Amino acid sequence: MKQVNPKFYDKKYFEFQSSSPNFFKKLTSNKFNKKYQEISNLIKLKPTDKICDFGCGNGDLSFLLFLKYDCSITGIDYSHDAINICQTKLKLFKKNTNNKPKIKFYNLDNQHLPKLKNIKAVYFCDVFEHLYPQEIKLIVNQVSSWGNPDIVVHTDNDIYLKIIQPIIDATTIITGKSTLKEVKQQKKFHQKRHVNLTNPKKLSQTMETFGYSQQILAYPKIDKETVINQLGSLSKIKLLVKLSLFIVKLLPFLIPSFYSVYSSKNHKKI
């Protein structure tokens, strides 16, 4: 089955993606990425719940869910480097806390998924955009056999990418904050990895074909710091920061990503 080369998701990739590489500081000061904080709040969990963090990446969401709800976590990723990072963090977690983490990480691809039981929810945080449509179909069908769990998603919003991102790219070039070559290199980097961009309406329609209905749609909370990070070098233009903040608060569907929770039509709604 067609998939993005797992070698694209190496140690260097995850180090680049991490806004706070000090894992111990995350554990002691709750300095986890804001998207993990927000997605962990979408549904309430109990210590008896079993959760799957699918495409767990650096493992931070798994650890946050455990710290927050004391539930059992199964983390799965097809990147060997990702699971090595997770296992290293797990050892650090055990060494520096009194908790006995109910977390297990597995290096598995979509063709060799485990047969889990009684799973309450499966989290796909920054995963769907990296999966081809046939992969998503295969995975959701497999996940359904785990007890019709809720599916919790955070993914890129292609409405933003089609409307806002080109404007930002053009402005950075015109103002000399970036070059055409740099913009093309960045675009090429993402195109190799982001193979299935979507938006809330489109994803909801896709999930309906799998027997899942949308229960929650939410957008990341946008503050000044978030806008500055999104604008990059353009954030030095203060008027542009204020204008961007005003626009995304007025038109949230233009925000770069979104959260959704889907429930199986064969399972009670959350």
N, C-alpha and C positions, 0 to 999 in steps of 0.2 A: 504494500500500500504506500502511495506517495506521502512523503513527510519531509519536513525541514530537517536538514542534516543536523543530528544532535551535537556534532563537533562545533557548530556555531555557538553553542551554549557551554562554553568552557569556563575555567576559573576566572579568566580575565573579564569575560562578559558579566559575570555575577559581581565581581569587584566593582566594575564600572556602574552597574545598576544600583549598588548599595549606597544610599545617602549617608549611612552611619555604619561604617565597617566594624566599630567596636561592639561586639556582641555582648560582652559583659555589661557594658553601660546600658544596653537595651534591656537586659534582664533586671538590673537593679534600679533603673530610672524610668523604665517604660518608655524608652525612646524609639519605639518601633515606627516605621513609616506610617504616615497618616492614612494611606489607603488601606493598610492592614487594620488600623484602628477602626476605620469606618466600616469596612466589610465585616469585621467581627461583631459589629453592633446590629447588623441587619436582622438576625434571628437570635433568640435567646436559647442557650443550651444548658443542659444539666450534666452533673458528673457522671451519670449513667449513660449518656449519649456516646455514640460512636461516630466519628467524623473521618472523612477522607479529604486530604489536601492534595488535589490532583494537579500535577505539574508544580510540585512544591518549591522548585527553584532553590533558593538559599535557606529555606526552612523557617524563615521568620514568622510567617503566618501560623504555622503549626505550633510553634512555641507560644505565640501570643494567645491562641485559642486555648491551649492547655493552661496557661497561667490565669486566664480569665475565667474559664469554666470548669477546669479540672476534668475534662472529658478525655476519652481515648482517641488518639489521632493516628491515622495511617497516612504517611506521606509517600507519594509516588512521583518519580520523574525519570525520563529516559536518558537524561544527561548524567553520565558517570561522574563528572566533576561536581555537579549539583549535589548528588547524594554524598559524595566525599565531604563537601562543605557541611552538609546537614549532620553527618556522623561526627565530625569534629566538634560542632556546636553542641551536640548531644552529650559528648564526653565532658565538655566544659560546663554544661548545665548541671550534670550529675555531680561534678567536682565542687561547684561553687554555690549550690543551693541545697536545702534540706528536702526538697521535693523529690519524689521518685516519679520521673516523667513517664506517662503512659503514651509514649510516642515511639513509633517504629517507621523507619524509612526504607524504601525499596527502589532499586534501580531496575525499572521494568518499562518495556515499550507497549504500545497500544495492542499489539498482537498477543501479549502474554500478561494480561491483567489478572489479578487475584480474584478468587470467588469470595467476596466479603458478604457478611450477613448483618442484618438489622442496622444498617447505616442510616443515621438521622439526616445528615447533610453532606453534600460533596461540594467543596469550594474549588472554583476555577478562577484564580486571581491572576490576571494577565496571561491567560492560557489560550482562550478561544482564537485570538488573533494570530496565534502561531500554528493553528491546526487547519488543515484542508477540510472542506465540507464532509468528505467521506470519512475522515477521521472522527469528526464530531459525531456523526451518525453512529459509527461503531462504538464510540465511547459511551454516548448517552444510552444506547441500547444495553450495553454491559452494566452501566451504573444502575439502570432500572431494575436489574436482577438482584441488586444488593438490598432490596426492600423498598423500592420506590422512594428514595430519599429526596429531600429538597435539593435543588441545584442553585448554588449561589455564585454569581458571576461578577467579575470586574473586567472590563475590556475597553479597548479604544473605540472612540466614537467617530465613524467615518464622515459624519456631517461636518465636524470640526476640521477633519483632515482635508476635506474637499473644498471648504469655503474659507476657513481662517488660516490654515497652515500656509497655503500659497501666498496669501497677503503678507504674512510674517516673513516668509522666505524672500519675497521680492523687496520688501522694505529693508531687510538686513543687507541686501546686495546694493540697493540704491544709496543707502546711508553709509556704506563702506564698513559696516559692522561684520560683514562676512563676504566671502567671494562666491562666485557661481560654482567653482570647483568644489568648495567646501560644502555647499548646499547639496550638490549632486552626490557627493560621497556619503553624506548623511542619509540622503534619500535611498541610495543603493543599499546601505547597511540595513535599513528598516525593511526594504522591499524583499530582501532575502529571508527575513524572519517573520514579517507580518504578512501572511499570505491569505488571510480571511477577515478583512475588515468589515465591520457591521455597524449598526445603530440600533437603538431600542426597538423601533418598529420592526425592522428586518429580523432581528434576533428573536423577537417574540413570535413572529410568524414561523420561523424555522423551528422553534421549540414546540409550537403547536403541532407540527407534523410528527413530532416524536411523542406526543401525548402529554406535553407539559404546558401548563398555563402560567402566565406571569402573575405573581402576587404582589411584588414590590418593584418599583422603579425609583431609583434615586441617583442624584448626581453628587460628585465630590463637593465638599464645602470649599468655596473659593474665597481666599483672602488675599491681601496684598502680597504676601510672601509667595503664594502659589503663582500669582500672575507674573511676578518678577522672575521666578524660575522658568516659567513657560516662555517668556519673551526673551530670555537670555540677554545678549548684549544690548538689545533694544530697551531693556528696562531702565537704562540711563536716561531715557526720555520720559520724564515724570508725567507729562500730560498724557502720553500713550498708556502708561500704567493705569492712570485714573480712568481713562476712556475704556480700556479693556475690562477693568473691574466693573464699571457701570454696565457694559454690554452683557457680560456673562451673568450678572445678577438679574438683568432684565430678560435675557433670552438664554435660559439654562441649557437648552438643547444644543447650544454651540460650545458647551464645555468639552474638553478633550476626551473624557471617558465617562463611563456610567456604570452603575450597579444594577443588577436585576436578581430577583429570586423567583424561581419557578418551582411549582409543585406538580407532581404527577396527578393526572385526572383519576388515577386508581388509588390515590392516597389522600387522606384528609388534608385539607388546606391548613396552612400555618396560621 
